Amino acid sequence: MTRLLEIDHVSVGYDGTTVVHDVSLALNTGVIGCLLGPSGCGKTTLLRTIAGFEPASAGRVLLDGQVVSQAGWTLPPERRQVGMVFQDFALFPHLTVAENIAFGIRGQSSRARRERVTELLRLIGLPDYGPAYPHALSGGQQQRIAVARAMAPRPRLLLLDEPFSNMDVELREGLAREVRAILKQEDITAMLVTHDQNEAFAFADRIAVINAGRVLQWDTAYNLYHKPIARFVADFIGQGRMLTGTVRNKHEVETELGTITGRIPETCQPGDPVDVLVRPDDIQPDDSSPIFGEVMEKAFRGANFLYTLRLGSGDTVLCLAPSHANYALGERIPLRLGFNHLVIFPRQTGPAMVS
Ligand SMILES: Nc1ncnc2c1ncn2[C@@H]1O[C@H](COP(=O)(O)OP(=O)(O)OP(=O)(O)O)[C@@H](O)[C@H]1O
């Protein structure tokens, strides 16, 4: 695998205000990346910088080892061989589906265009829709056509800016998975922008969690969930609560749910107060346990229950229990802590809550 995109200490600003700070990350050929973060964190600005629509105020963007942006110089978007897919599809309503897809390859022979359109229609699962007009298609079908149109010229990189956010929530994840499969079949390298972590998890191989213009972690979905390296990442990804703990030694933290074993950061000393990240799937009801939590809230989700439980100290934890484990509000549940990874952060004053 070769390195296709390299973002090297890039900063970007508007009118002298920096909104993307010193970002470095790289994408190998065929890998799908994602810029994930809350509204206003700078993800669209970074994507537009990769596309060549915004200039970098510091650092460099490289495509295939070639500098395409650096302070004071920007290769125009049309010379980057980069495709874009937007939130609003931007299909031409007066052109048929086939004509829309062929739009980006106008310079090719009519036979080559026809073959590429046929190939892409098959790839997106709409082989018979060439003569149809966009208005006759569903939102999901239109978005797949927008992806096919962007893929037609075989861009070296495909950039997707919130492409699923106009869809119903229940369709989004499925469409993200479908489009991912389409890109993987053609070995396309892509970068998605989204604020929706389910979409990011369904779509991307690697995800950059961004806050206030800085990339806090560039990692797999699994590691972001199980091994967040920053408190913001722990808060933003998945659900959970921070449990009060005290470092006992290099391997153990004492909490009211018992002693937890794992790797303690070098910076933590015995006796230090810490917050321990506890995910809902780390806590299981266990009749043999002497530790109890009181049910404060419960949400039935079909396959399971999500309980919010108050411990003796007043700290709360979430507990994902099987769907037959039906406890009443106010009931005291015996609990067991079953950890895979110990994630701790130096104690922070104020509410220790994760989404
Ligand atoms: N053209 C512009 N001129 C001035 N400021 C801008 C411009 N575009 C974006 N900004 C500001 O830059 C910051 C980052 O915006 P950006 O659109 O990159 O964030 P985002 O993470 O994509 O947010 P959203 O998910 O809401 O689109 C915000 O404070 C925004 O107000």
The ligand as an SDF file (V2000), in Angstrom:
LIG
                    3D

 31 33  0  0  0  0  0  0  0  0999 V2000
  -16.0480   30.9640    4.9450 N   0  0  0  0  0  0  0  0  0  0  0  0
  -15.8570   31.1570    6.2530 C   0  0  0  0  0  0  0  0  0  0  0  0
  -15.5020   32.3730    6.7320 N   0  0  0  0  0  0  0  0  0  0  0  0
  -15.2770   32.5850    8.0360 C   0  0  0  0  0  0  0  0  0  0  0  0
  -15.3860   31.6250    8.9870 N   0  0  0  0  0  0  0  0  0  0  0  0
  -15.7450   30.3830    8.5780 C   0  0  0  0  0  0  0  0  0  0  0  0
  -16.0040   30.0960    7.2020 C   0  0  0  0  0  0  0  0  0  0  0  0
  -16.3360   28.7890    7.0920 N   0  0  0  0  0  0  0  0  0  0  0  0
  -16.2840   28.2820    8.3460 C   0  0  0  0  0  0  0  0  0  0  0  0
  -15.9450   29.2370    9.2330 N   0  0  0  0  0  0  0  0  0  0  0  0
  -15.7670   29.0580   10.6900 C   0  0  0  0  0  0  0  0  0  0  0  0
  -14.7340   28.1020   10.8850 O   0  0  0  0  0  0  0  0  0  0  0  0
  -15.0540   27.2220   11.9500 C   0  0  0  0  0  0  0  0  0  0  0  0
  -15.0350   25.7910   11.4340 C   0  0  0  0  0  0  0  0  0  0  0  0
  -16.0870   25.6450   10.5000 O   0  0  0  0  0  0  0  0  0  0  0  0
  -16.3170   24.2830    9.6730 P   0  0  0  0  0  0  0  0  0  0  0  0
  -17.4630   24.5090    8.7440 O   0  0  0  0  0  0  0  0  0  0  0  0
  -15.0270   23.8490    9.0930 O   0  0  0  0  0  0  0  0  0  0  0  0
  -16.7210   23.2990   10.8510 O   0  0  0  0  0  0  0  0  0  0  0  0
  -17.4790   21.8960   10.7720 P   0  0  0  0  0  0  0  0  0  0  0  0
  -16.8360   21.0470   11.7960 O   0  0  0  0  0  0  0  0  0  0  0  0
  -17.4840   21.3830    9.3730 O   0  0  0  0  0  0  0  0  0  0  0  0
  -18.9360   22.2750   11.2290 O   0  0  0  0  0  0  0  0  0  0  0  0
  -20.3730   21.7680   10.7010 P   0  0  0  0  0  0  0  0  0  0  0  0
  -20.4770   20.3190   11.0620 O   0  0  0  0  0  0  0  0  0  0  0  0
  -21.3320   22.6210   11.4480 O   0  0  0  0  0  0  0  0  0  0  0  0
  -20.3720   22.0020    9.2120 O   0  0  0  0  0  0  0  0  0  0  0  0
  -16.4030   27.6600   12.4910 C   0  0  0  0  0  0  0  0  0  0  0  0
  -16.1820   28.4990   13.5960 O   0  0  0  0  0  0  0  0  0  0  0  0
  -16.9990   28.4550   11.3420 C   0  0  0  0  0  0  0  0  0  0  0  0
  -17.8710   29.4510   11.8210 O   0  0  0  0  0  0  0  0  0  0  0  0
  1  2  1  0
  2  3  1  0
  2  7  2  0
  3  4  2  0
  4  5  1  0
  5  6  2  0
  6  7  1  0
  6 10  1  0
  7  8  1  0
  8  9  2  0
  9 10  1  0
 10 11  1  0
 11 12  1  0
 11 30  1  0
 12 13  1  0
 13 14  1  0
 13 28  1  0
 14 15  1  0
 15 16  1  0
 16 17  2  0
 16 18  1  0
 16 19  1  0
 19 20  1  0
 20 21  2  0
 20 22  1  0
 20 23  1  0
 23 24  1  0
 24 25  2  0
 24 26  1  0
 24 27  1  0
 28 29  1  0
 28 30  1  0
 30 31  1  0
M  END
$$$$
